[in-house]
Each structure stands twice: as structure tokens, then as C-alpha cells.
Amino acid sequence: MDSKFWQQRWQEGRIGFHQPNVNPQLIKYISNLALSIGSQVLVPLCGKSVDMAWLAHEGYDVVGIELVETAVQAFFSEQNIIPTIAEFTSATDKSTLKRYQGQLADQTITLWAADIFSLNATDIGDIDAVYDRAALIALPADMRQKYSKQIRKLSHNASQLLMTLTYDQSKKAGPPFSISHKDIQQYYGTHYQIKELEGESSTLNAASEIAVTEHVWLLTK
């Protein structure tokens, strides 16, 4: 899966992963991150998620990273925010990075239109927690180890609220991909204590006949 895959999904409006309402699991479990007001939360592969607006209204600064620039533009448009836009050259791979930044509920929302692997910790600043609702499950198995390492580097191993799915992968090709507890241990177990906060039955938008379990994980140092 490359950038063209996601660019095409957004261009064609095939964004069933986007939820119009705030994720109830975020509301339910955000307190487990023990964040103080003004903390900065990293939202990887953020799309135009309304969860970021909710985090701002709760008193947190947000840093989002999204490959598709039109998704970043859509977020600010839909939230009626006029962002400032700055352009940089990646110190990692010399690609072009765009930073969109605006204010919502007296908090700063910074969205990077960039490949997450082109950024470094200096670019995005200090991160107090990571909220991963749809990033890890969007990536095929051969990218997840690299992704988890990058998240650790960007956040300096900050605590994470992580959502995953498990289902019979043979019945449907991802994304979203099925990720087991063993997988979570493989990607994060060396650096975090892992606690499952919830495991609830659910369905997939595109395949409602498949039995799915949604998991919420808390990852702490």
C-alpha cells in the first residue's frame, strides 16, 4: 500500500473509516492517559477526524499527521478554522512537509500534511500522549513494525490509547486489518506495559456479516 492508494480513496470519497461523531471510546477512556490541561496529543494518520476537535474542546493541544493534504484542508474547513500554512523540507528524506495550524477552543491544532516517516520529533515538538484510533489498523503487516517504531520515536514513548480490531482476515482483505494481542505485544511489548481496557463485539461497515471485536488498549511506559 502506497500513498496513491490513500490519495485515491479520498479523491473517490471512499472514506468509510471516517466517523461523523466523536468516538465514544475516546470519551470513555481518555482519563486513563492522566493528561493535564494543555497537554499535547499526537493523532497519527488523522484524516479529518472530529475526535481532534473534541480533544481541543477538552483542553488539549493536538498534533495530527495525515498523508492526504485534502483531508487536512477538509478538517479546517469543516471546523470553520482558517489555518496558517508553512512549508518545510524534511530533514529525514528531503520531501516537502506542509504544516497547517489553527486555534480551536483556545487550543492549538497542528496538522502535518506529510508522510509520517518523513517527520522527526523535532518537527512536531513534545508529545504527552498518542491517540491511535485508525492508524495501526490501516497498515498491512509489513509496515506495522516500522510504524510502531516511528511512533515511539516521535512521541518519546508517550502513553498511548490504541484501538484495534480482530476478525477472520481470510473473509475480508484490509484495511482495516485484524490485529491480535500477540501482534500488539510484538510491536509494543518491549517498550510499554499493555492493558486491554475493553473488548466489545462490533461489525465492519463494508462487511456487516463478519463478526468483529473492537479492542481498546492502554500502553504506558
C-alpha positions as CSV (number, residue, x, y, z in Angstrom):
1,M,0.0,0.0,0.0
2,D,1.4,3.3,-1.0
3,S,0.4,7.0,-1.0
4,K,-1.6,6.6,-4.2
5,F,-3.9,4.1,-2.5
6,W,-5.0,6.6,0.1
7,Q,-5.0,9.6,-2.3
8,Q,-7.4,7.7,-4.5
9,R,-9.7,6.7,-1.5
10,W,-10.1,10.3,-0.5
11,Q,-10.5,11.5,-4.1
12,E,-13.3,9.0,-4.7
13,G,-14.9,9.6,-1.3
14,R,-14.3,6.0,-0.2
15,I,-13.7,7.1,3.4
16,G,-15.9,4.7,5.4
17,F,-13.3,4.8,8.1
18,H,-14.2,8.4,8.8
19,Q,-16.7,8.7,11.6
20,P,-19.0,11.8,11.7
21,N,-19.3,11.6,15.5
22,V,-16.7,11.6,18.3
23,N,-15.5,8.1,19.1
24,P,-17.3,7.1,22.3
25,Q,-14.3,5.0,23.4
26,L,-12.2,8.1,23.4
27,I,-14.7,9.9,25.6
28,K,-14.9,6.9,27.9
29,Y,-11.1,6.2,28.2
30,I,-9.3,9.5,27.8
31,S,-8.9,9.8,31.6
32,N,-6.7,6.7,31.6
33,L,-4.0,8.8,30.0
34,A,-4.0,11.1,33.1
35,L,-3.4,14.2,31.0
36,S,-3.3,17.7,32.4
37,I,-5.0,20.6,30.6
38,G,-2.7,21.9,27.8
39,S,-1.1,18.5,27.1
40,Q,-0.3,17.8,23.5
41,V,-1.8,14.7,21.9
42,L,-0.5,13.1,18.8
43,V,-3.1,11.7,16.4
44,P,-1.3,9.7,13.6
45,L,-3.0,9.2,10.2
46,C,-5.7,11.5,11.5
47,G,-7.7,12.2,8.3
48,K,-10.3,14.9,9.2
49,S,-11.4,13.2,12.4
50,V,-13.8,15.1,14.6
51,D,-12.0,13.5,17.6
52,M,-9.3,16.2,17.2
53,A,-11.9,18.9,17.6
54,W,-13.2,17.2,20.7
55,L,-9.7,16.9,22.2
56,A,-9.3,20.7,21.7
57,H,-12.6,21.4,23.4
58,E,-11.4,19.2,26.3
59,G,-8.4,21.5,26.7
60,Y,-5.7,19.6,24.8
61,D,-3.4,20.8,22.0
62,V,-3.4,18.4,19.0
63,V,-0.8,17.3,16.5
64,G,-2.2,15.3,13.6
65,I,-0.3,13.7,10.8
66,E,-2.0,12.9,7.5
67,L,-0.7,11.9,4.2
68,V,-3.6,13.3,2.1
69,E,-3.5,17.1,2.1
70,T,-7.1,17.4,1.0
71,A,-8.1,15.6,4.3
72,V,-6.2,18.2,6.3
73,Q,-7.8,21.0,4.3
74,A,-11.3,19.5,4.9
75,F,-10.8,19.3,8.7
76,F,-10.1,23.0,8.9
77,S,-12.9,23.9,6.5
78,E,-15.4,21.8,8.4
79,Q,-14.3,23.2,11.8
80,N,-14.5,26.8,10.4
81,I,-10.9,27.5,11.1
82,I,-8.6,29.5,8.9
83,P,-5.2,27.9,9.3
84,T,-1.8,29.4,8.8
85,I,0.3,27.3,6.4
86,A,4.0,26.8,6.4
87,E,6.2,24.7,4.2
88,F,9.4,22.8,5.2
89,T,11.9,20.4,3.8
90,S,12.1,17.1,5.7
91,A,15.5,16.5,7.3
92,T,14.8,12.8,7.0
93,D,14.2,12.4,3.3
94,K,14.2,15.9,1.8
95,S,10.5,15.7,0.9
96,T,8.2,18.7,1.3
97,L,6.2,19.0,4.5
98,K,3.2,21.3,5.0
99,R,2.1,22.4,8.4
100,Y,-1.4,23.6,8.9
101,Q,-2.1,25.3,12.2
102,G,-5.1,26.9,13.8
103,Q,-6.9,27.6,17.1
104,L,-10.0,25.9,18.4
105,A,-11.4,26.5,21.9
106,D,-8.2,28.3,22.8
107,Q,-6.1,25.2,21.9
108,T,-3.7,24.8,19.1
109,I,-4.4,22.2,16.4
110,T,-1.4,21.4,14.2
111,L,-1.9,19.1,11.2
112,W,1.0,18.0,9.1
113,A,0.3,17.1,5.5
114,A,3.1,14.6,5.2
115,D,4.3,11.0,5.2
116,I,4.6,10.1,8.9
117,F,8.0,8.6,8.2
118,S,9.3,12.0,6.9
119,L,8.8,13.7,10.2
120,N,11.0,13.7,13.3
121,A,10.4,14.5,16.9
122,T,11.9,18.0,16.5
123,D,9.4,18.8,13.8
124,I,6.3,18.1,16.0
125,G,7.5,19.1,19.4
126,D,6.9,17.5,22.8
127,I,4.1,14.9,22.8
128,D,2.3,13.9,26.1
129,A,0.2,11.1,24.7
130,V,-0.8,9.3,21.5
131,Y,-4.4,8.6,20.3
132,D,-4.4,5.9,17.7
133,R,-7.9,5.0,16.6
134,A,-7.4,4.2,12.9
135,A,-3.7,4.2,12.1
136,L,-2.2,0.9,13.1
137,I,-5.2,-1.0,11.7
138,A,-4.9,0.9,8.4
139,L,-1.4,-0.6,7.8
140,P,-0.5,-4.0,6.4
141,A,1.6,-6.3,8.5
142,D,4.9,-5.5,6.7
143,M,4.6,-1.8,7.7
144,R,3.4,-2.0,11.3
145,Q,6.8,-2.7,13.0
146,K,8.3,0.3,11.2
147,Y,5.2,2.4,12.1
148,S,5.3,1.4,15.8
149,K,9.0,2.3,16.0
150,Q,8.3,5.7,14.4
151,I,5.5,6.5,16.8
152,R,7.8,5.7,19.7
153,K,10.5,8.0,18.2
154,L,8.1,10.8,17.6
155,S,6.5,10.7,21.0
156,H,9.5,9.6,23.1
157,N,7.4,6.6,24.2
158,A,4.5,8.6,25.4
159,S,1.5,6.7,26.7
160,Q,-1.0,5.6,24.0
161,L,-4.7,5.0,23.8
162,L,-4.9,2.4,20.9
163,M,-7.9,1.0,19.2
164,T,-7.7,-2.3,17.2
165,L,-10.0,-4.9,15.6
166,T,-9.9,-8.7,15.4
167,Y,-11.8,-10.7,12.9
168,D,-11.2,-13.5,10.4
169,Q,-8.9,-11.8,8.0
170,S,-9.5,-14.6,5.4
171,K,-13.1,-13.3,5.0
172,K,-12.0,-9.8,4.0
173,A,-8.9,-8.1,2.8
174,G,-8.0,-5.0,4.8
175,P,-7.8,-2.2,5.6
176,P,-8.9,-2.2,8.3
177,F,-6.7,-5.1,9.3
178,S,-7.2,-7.6,12.0
179,I,-4.6,-7.3,14.7
180,S,-4.2,-9.8,17.6
181,H,-3.0,-9.4,21.1
182,K,0.2,-11.2,20.1
183,D,0.7,-8.6,17.4
184,I,0.3,-5.8,19.9
185,Q,2.9,-7.4,22.1
186,Q,5.3,-7.8,19.2
187,Y,5.0,-4.1,18.2
188,Y,4.9,-2.5,21.6
189,G,5.7,-5.1,24.4
190,T,9.4,-4.2,24.7
191,H,8.7,-0.6,25.5
192,Y,5.3,-0.5,27.1
193,Q,3.1,-2.1,29.7
194,I,0.0,-3.2,27.8
195,K,-3.5,-3.3,29.3
196,E,-6.7,-4.1,27.5
197,L,-9.4,-1.7,28.6
198,E,-12.3,-3.1,26.5
199,G,-13.2,-5.8,24.0
200,E,-16.6,-5.5,22.5
201,S,-18.4,-7.2,19.6
202,S,-18.9,-5.0,16.6
203,T,-19.2,-5.1,12.8
204,L,-17.4,-3.7,9.8
205,N,-19.0,-1.1,7.7
206,A,-18.3,-2.9,4.4
207,A,-18.9,-6.4,5.7
208,S,-21.6,-6.4,8.4
209,E,-21.9,-10.2,8.3
210,I,-18.3,-10.7,9.7
211,A,-18.0,-11.0,13.5
212,V,-15.6,-8.4,14.8
213,T,-14.2,-7.5,18.2
214,E,-13.2,-3.9,18.9
215,H,-10.3,-3.6,21.4
216,V,-9.2,-0.6,23.4
217,W,-5.6,-0.7,24.7
218,L,-3.7,1.4,27.2
219,L,0.0,1.5,26.6
220,T,2.2,3.0,29.3
221,K,5.9,3.2,29.9
